[in-house]
């Protein structure tokens, strides 16, 4: 994108713009379209140059052929004047018309003279060229039909891509809105978290100033609770073992001693 902007503006400074993924994507899309357009213009220019060269070449060939025809006509005219003292000016209007038609046909068919032996091969060649041209026209029509079909499919695909691009842009806009909201919420949560940290530090300082015992802190109580839970867990097998001893019969002599002691206390 930077190279394309530098190429577009040349020696002029590039205008300032906000650099983000969205603007970069837009500029990249514009650079691609500009590159395709420059390529198409270059191809059109090259095609026009080629056609100009072909026209110049055809003009040179036509000029050379015309000069040859004029030379032949001059030669034939001189031959007629020398042999039979015949001049086109002596012909009638019908004869002049026939002669002009004969000359025009010879020029159109590019024959070396106006004899029947020259006209027949020229007509045959012209007929063969006509059939070849018709065959090429049929091929071009078939190719044109294929191109039209491909063009239709390409246009449909381009339309689908444009619709997908619009949907993607809409989805991207919605996602960007969600991201912005999340960023705002994150900033709010960060501010609240910092506020809570400040409140906790202030409360700890107040409790420390009042001489609070560290054993009464939340962390200490949590540690004692965990230690108590661990002790309870360890006493469970001892309680089970003790229950097995409680089911035994008491010692009669010791029970008698306890009874006598209870009687004396009574």
Secondary structure, DSSP 8 states (H G I E B T S, - for coil): -HHHHHHHHTTS-------SHHHHHHHHHHHHHHHHHHHHHHHHHHHHHHHHHHHHHHHHHHHHHHHHHHHHHHHHHHHHHHHT---GGGS-HHHHHHHHHHHHHHHHHT-SSSSHHHHHHHHHHHHHHHHHHHHHHHHHHHHHHHHHHHHHHHHHHHHHHHHHHHHHHHHHHHHHHHHHHHHHHHHHHHHHHHHHHHHHHHHHHHHHHTT--GGGSHHHHHHHHHHHHHHHHHHHHHHHHHHHHHTS---HHHHHHHHHHHHHH-
